[in-house]
Amino acid sequence: MSEQAAPGAPAPPPPRRRRLWPWVLLLIVVVLALGAGAVSAVLAREVSAESSRTVHIRYEVTGAAEDVTLTYSTWKGEELSTARLTLRRLPWTGELDTKGFMSGGSFEVSLGKSGGDVACSVTVDDGTHRTARASGAFATATCDGY
């Protein structure tokens, strides 16, 4: 005998379909989380390598001026600080080896009231090179972004 609904009896409900979208959404979330984890691992490795690398920085000032003030970035470990130096004669060069180098250094050469002409230059051993010029009383040449 086959099972059939009696005439006039309600038909049985159709079998319940499983919803697929929650599983697709879960799969997308898992893939995004794994991708974010991989990207953060690569970035952490790069930052670690950069912080242990020794970098040589060379500062240079040329020109004809008296009463020149230099302000430049220095690094001690992972701490960035600023040094200030007043010069009476040019040219001047300064060199610095550092670990934990972070880009964003600044080198400013400021002329006093007697004016003059100056040029600043910063060279980092990775090839980064910045230059600037200034002339006149209280002018400033800025080499930054290295």
Backbone as CSV, one residue per row, in Angstrom:
resi,resn,N_x,N_y,N_z,CA_x,CA_y,CA_z,C_x,C_y,C_z
1,MET,0.819,-1.164,0.000,0.000,0.000,0.000,0.874,1.243,0.000
2,SER,0.467,2.212,-0.713,1.224,3.451,-0.722,0.548,4.456,0.177
3,GLU,1.393,5.325,0.686,0.842,6.329,1.591,0.390,7.521,0.774
4,GLN,-0.840,7.780,0.836,-1.399,8.937,0.157,-2.270,9.673,1.134
5,ALA,-2.317,10.936,0.950,-3.148,11.732,1.846,-4.601,11.483,1.498
6,ALA,-5.394,11.446,2.482,-6.825,11.268,2.265,-7.366,12.472,1.531
7,PRO,-8.368,12.258,0.704,-8.916,13.410,0.008,-9.416,14.442,1.007
8,GLY,-9.034,15.694,0.780,-9.452,16.792,1.636,-8.495,17.039,2.793
9,ALA,-7.562,16.145,3.037,-6.589,16.321,4.119,-5.477,17.252,3.621
10,PRO,-4.890,18.033,4.502,-3.826,18.934,4.061,-2.603,18.133,3.589
11,ALA,-1.908,18.684,2.601,-0.708,18.029,2.079,0.418,18.194,3.081
12,PRO,1.299,17.201,3.196,2.420,17.328,4.136,3.347,18.452,3.689
13,PRO,3.988,19.119,4.650,4.877,20.227,4.272,6.057,19.687,3.452
14,PRO,6.563,20.500,2.526,7.718,20.053,1.750,8.927,19.932,2.680
15,PRO,9.908,19.109,2.317,11.087,18.965,3.178,11.786,20.322,3.338
16,ARG,12.273,20.569,4.520,12.907,21.851,4.840,14.270,21.943,4.149
17,ARG,14.511,23.035,3.418,15.782,23.245,2.727,16.766,23.909,3.685
18,ARG,17.973,23.465,3.626,19.009,24.087,4.455,19.441,25.393,3.810
19,ARG,19.641,26.388,4.621,20.094,27.674,4.101,21.601,27.595,3.875
20,LEU,22.029,28.059,2.734,23.434,27.995,2.358,24.199,29.261,2.732
21,TRP,23.529,30.407,2.782,24.226,31.676,2.986,24.978,31.776,4.303
22,PRO,24.522,31.192,5.437,25.345,31.304,6.646,26.693,30.610,6.493
23,TRP,26.733,29.498,5.772,27.992,28.782,5.572,28.921,29.559,4.649
24,VAL,28.359,30.188,3.629,29.171,31.011,2.729,29.738,32.202,3.493
25,LEU,28.929,32.839,4.313,29.378,33.964,5.123,30.476,33.533,6.093
26,LEU,30.314,32.388,6.723,31.331,31.869,7.644,32.633,31.608,6.899
27,LEU,32.549,31.023,5.713,33.744,30.758,4.920,34.464,32.055,4.558
28,ILE,33.720,33.090,4.185,34.326,34.385,3.853,35.021,34.982,5.069
29,VAL,34.405,34.922,6.227,35.000,35.458,7.455,36.281,34.708,7.795
30,VAL,36.276,33.396,7.676,37.469,32.593,7.989,38.608,32.927,7.023
31,VAL,38.304,33.037,5.721,39.333,33.369,4.740,39.910,34.754,5.007
32,LEU,39.070,35.732,5.333,39.559,37.080,5.649,40.423,37.084,6.904
33,ALA,40.032,36.330,7.914,40.816,36.263,9.149,42.179,35.631,8.888
34,LEU,42.219,34.556,8.113,43.502,33.924,7.787,44.382,34.862,6.967
35,GLY,43.785,35.598,6.035,44.544,36.561,5.240,45.116,37.678,6.095
36,ALA,44.324,38.193,7.023,44.803,39.253,7.916,45.938,38.740,8.804
37,GLY,45.821,37.521,9.260,46.891,36.937,10.080,48.179,36.791,9.292
38,ALA,48.075,36.369,8.034,49.270,36.219,7.202,49.920,37.566,6.930
39,VAL,49.115,38.591,6.642,49.657,39.924,6.385,50.346,40.470,7.638
40,SER,49.741,40.299,8.793,50.366,40.818,10.019,51.650,40.067,10.343
41,ALA,51.732,38.785,10.029,52.966,38.027,10.263,54.092,38.533,9.362
42,VAL,53.780,38.812,8.104,54.788,39.333,7.175,55.253,40.714,7.628
43,LEU,54.318,41.577,8.019,54.685,42.918,8.484,55.535,42.857,9.751
44,ALA,55.196,41.975,10.664,55.981,41.843,11.900,57.404,41.402,11.589
45,ARG,57.557,40.496,10.624,58.898,40.039,10.253,59.698,41.177,9.630
46,GLU,59.065,41.997,8.783,59.747,43.125,8.152,60.164,44.177,9.176
47,VAL,59.291,44.481,10.108,59.613,45.466,11.149,60.759,44.958,12.012
48,SER,60.750,43.682,12.335,61.826,43.101,13.139,63.157,43.181,12.397
49,ALA,63.153,42.872,11.106,64.383,42.945,10.316,64.886,44.376,10.228
50,GLU,63.981,45.333,10.037,64.367,46.743,9.936,64.945,47.251,11.252
51,SER,64.388,46.826,12.369,64.854,47.330,13.664,66.215,46.775,14.052
52,SER,66.636,45.665,13.474,67.940,45.113,13.827,69.018,45.492,12.815
53,ARG,68.650,46.164,11.747,69.597,46.560,10.711,70.335,47.831,11.132
54,THR,71.655,47.861,10.919,72.449,49.061,11.207,72.429,49.964,9.984
55,VAL,72.172,51.241,10.211,72.066,52.226,9.137,73.082,53.330,9.388
56,HIS,73.743,53.776,8.318,74.714,54.872,8.398,74.076,56.124,7.799
57,ILE,74.074,57.210,8.559,73.490,58.477,8.107,74.602,59.522,8.078
58,ARG,74.680,60.256,6.982,75.696,61.311,6.842,74.984,62.644,6.627
59,TYR,75.296,63.607,7.497,74.775,64.967,7.394,75.890,65.846,6.856
60,GLU,75.542,66.828,6.004,76.554,67.719,5.457,75.959,69.104,5.231
61,VAL,76.758,70.135,5.575,76.364,71.527,5.335,77.523,72.216,4.630
62,THR,77.201,72.905,3.540,78.199,73.687,2.816,77.644,75.089,2.606
63,GLY,78.516,76.009,2.247,78.076,77.359,1.950,78.965,78.401,2.584
64,ALA,78.501,79.637,2.515,79.226,80.768,3.090,78.278,81.478,4.046
65,ALA,78.466,81.221,5.326,77.603,81.848,6.331,78.270,81.761,7.687
66,GLU,77.891,82.683,8.542,78.295,82.662,9.942,77.016,82.556,10.760
67,ASP,77.142,82.153,11.982,75.965,82.069,12.853,74.917,81.118,12.271
68,VAL,75.302,79.853,12.128,74.442,78.815,11.562,74.049,77.855,12.677
69,THR,72.771,77.515,12.738,72.286,76.558,13.736,71.773,75.315,13.029
70,LEU,72.263,74.160,13.453,71.835,72.875,12.899,70.913,72.195,13.898
71,THR,69.851,71.628,13.400,68.956,70.810,14.222,68.726,69.527,13.433
72,TYR,69.077,68.385,14.034,68.975,67.139,13.283,68.540,65.975,14.167
73,SER,67.973,64.980,13.506,67.478,63.793,14.207,68.622,62.862,14.564
74,THR,68.531,62.293,15.751,69.447,61.242,16.174,68.604,60.095,16.721
75,TRP,69.135,58.895,16.660,68.421,57.724,17.155,69.288,57.036,18.176
76,LYS,68.685,56.657,19.280,69.355,55.853,20.299,68.453,54.659,20.538
77,GLY,68.846,53.516,19.963,67.973,52.361,20.035,66.731,52.642,19.235
78,GLU,65.600,52.586,19.869,64.343,52.836,19.176,63.794,54.230,19.464
79,GLU,64.587,55.071,20.137,64.116,56.401,20.497,64.689,57.457,19.560
80,LEU,63.825,58.272,19.024,64.213,59.377,18.163,64.360,60.623,19.027
81,SER,65.482,61.318,18.871,65.667,62.567,19.600,66.248,63.601,18.636
82,THR,66.436,64.805,19.123,66.927,65.899,18.298,68.182,66.482,18.920
83,ALA,69.175,66.745,18.066,70.406,67.395,18.521,70.468,68.784,17.902
84,ARG,71.098,69.716,18.612,71.226,71.092,18.127,72.696,71.499,18.261
85,LEU,73.176,72.185,17.231,74.577,72.572,17.179,74.668,73.949,16.527
86,THR,75.490,74.852,17.097,75.704,76.176,16.518,77.109,76.214,15.925
87,LEU,77.197,76.649,14.667,78.474,76.695,13.954,78.861,78.134,13.639
88,ARG,80.151,78.371,13.602,80.668,79.678,13.201,81.333,79.595,11.824
89,ARG,81.709,78.366,11.408,82.360,78.186,10.112,81.775,76.978,9.394
90,LEU,81.799,77.042,8.057,81.368,75.927,7.215,82.540,75.522,6.336
91,PRO,82.599,74.342,5.841,81.628,73.258,5.810,81.626,72.440,7.110
92,TRP,80.602,71.631,7.254,80.454,70.755,8.416,79.881,69.422,7.944
93,THR,80.370,68.340,8.512,79.789,67.014,8.256,79.644,66.292,9.581
94,GLY,78.637,65.486,9.649,78.410,64.640,10.817,77.916,63.288,10.340
95,GLU,78.334,62.241,11.033,77.932,60.891,10.660,77.398,60.170,11.877
96,LEU,76.485,59.258,11.616,75.799,58.566,12.698,75.460,57.153,12.240
97,ASP,75.804,56.159,13.043,75.369,54.784,12.820,74.316,54.468,13.862
98,THR,73.233,53.861,13.429,72.146,53.589,14.357,71.460,52.282,14.015
99,LYS,70.853,51.688,15.002,69.978,50.534,14.819,68.578,50.992,15.168
100,GLY,67.610,50.271,14.695,66.236,50.653,14.993,65.822,51.895,14.242
101,PHE,66.457,52.119,13.089,66.175,53.314,12.276,64.720,53.312,11.831
102,MET,64.089,54.445,11.988,62.731,54.638,11.496,62.774,55.850,10.579
103,SER,62.138,55.771,9.434,62.168,56.918,8.540,61.386,58.072,9.142
104,GLY,61.675,59.245,8.650,61.002,60.425,9.155,61.952,61.388,9.826
105,GLY,63.253,61.219,9.592,64.228,62.113,10.184,64.164,63.508,9.581
106,SER,64.766,64.461,10.285,64.759,65.847,9.828,66.116,66.488,10.085
107,PHE,66.563,67.338,9.161,67.823,68.068,9.274,67.548,69.488,8.815
108,GLU,67.675,70.443,9.730,67.416,71.848,9.422,68.669,72.669,9.647
109,VAL,68.945,73.537,8.702,70.069,74.465,8.807,69.471,75.865,8.785
110,SER,69.617,76.586,9.897,69.032,77.930,10.023,70.135,78.966,10.051
111,LEU,69.945,80.012,9.266,70.893,81.121,9.238,70.482,82.170,10.256
112,GLY,71.464,82.848,10.804,71.196,83.913,11.769,70.952,85.238,11.075
113,LYS,71.038,86.314,11.854,70.732,87.635,11.307,71.752,88.110,10.282
114,SER,72.970,87.548,10.292,73.978,87.953,9.301,73.739,87.310,7.940
115,GLY,72.825,86.353,7.850,72.457,85.732,6.572,73.553,84.875,5.994
116,GLY,73.557,84.757,4.662,74.529,83.924,3.955,73.809,82.946,3.044
117,ASP,74.567,81.988,2.538,74.029,80.932,1.679,74.471,79.587,2.241
118,VAL,73.540,78.639,2.336,73.874,77.298,2.808,73.131,76.250,1.992
119,ALA,73.685,75.051,2.020,73.032,73.882,1.428,73.189,72.737,2.410
120,CYS,72.116,71.985,2.613,72.202,70.816,3.484,72.012,69.563,2.647
121,SER,72.570,68.469,3.133,72.468,67.191,2.453,72.426,66.085,3.494
122,VAL,71.546,65.117,3.288,71.471,63.935,4.152,71.516,62.718,3.244
123,THR,72.395,61.791,3.572,72.498,60.550,2.812,72.381,59.385,3.774
124,VAL,71.491,58.444,3.444,71.314,57.226,4.228,71.859,56.088,3.387
125,ASP,72.482,55.098,4.023,73.152,54.049,3.249,72.239,53.239,2.349
126,ASP,70.944,53.346,2.511,70.040,52.641,1.596,69.821,53.419,0.306
127,GLY,70.514,54.555,0.164,70.416,55.333,-1.057,69.547,56.564,-0.933
128,THR,68.839,56.734,0.162,68.009,57.919,0.348,68.914,59.136,0.413
129,HIS,68.587,60.146,-0.366,69.398,61.363,-0.413,68.461,62.565,-0.461
130,ARG,68.655,63.499,0.458,67.842,64.712,0.505,68.769,65.919,0.503
131,THR,68.373,66.957,-0.234,69.143,68.200,-0.259,68.196,69.386,-0.207
132,ALA,68.716,70.507,0.269,67.956,71.757,0.285,68.944,72.917,0.360
133,ARG,68.481,74.113,-0.050,69.311,75.320,-0.030,68.522,76.452,0.619
134,ALA,69.266,77.401,1.181,68.640,78.597,1.751,69.625,79.749,1.668
135,SER,69.089,80.956,1.572,69.949,82.143,1.591,69.182,83.300,2.200
136,GLY,69.944,84.194,2.856,69.344,85.371,3.465,69.264,85.246,4.973
137,ALA,68.958,86.358,5.583,68.864,86.401,7.053,67.691,85.554,7.534
138,PHE,67.940,84.750,8.538,66.945,83.894,9.210,66.288,82.865,8.278
139,ALA,66.936,82.545,7.164,66.397,81.524,6.249,66.729,80.131,6.795
140,THR,65.950,79.138,6.363,66.159,77.758,6.828,66.112,76.800,5.657
141,ALA,67.111,75.931,5.569,67.122,74.844,4.598,66.728,73.577,5.351
142,THR,65.756,72.831,4.832,65.247,71.646,5.521,65.379,70.413,4.628
143,CYS,66.103,69.435,5.122,66.211,68.133,4.472,65.467,67.154,5.391
144,ASP,64.316,66.679,4.951,63.575,65.762,5.823,62.967,64.616,5.022
145,GLY,62.331,63.712,5.721,61.688,62.583,5.096,62.624,61.462,4.722
146,TYR,63.737,61.331,5.402,64.667,60.236,5.088,64.514,59.118,6.089
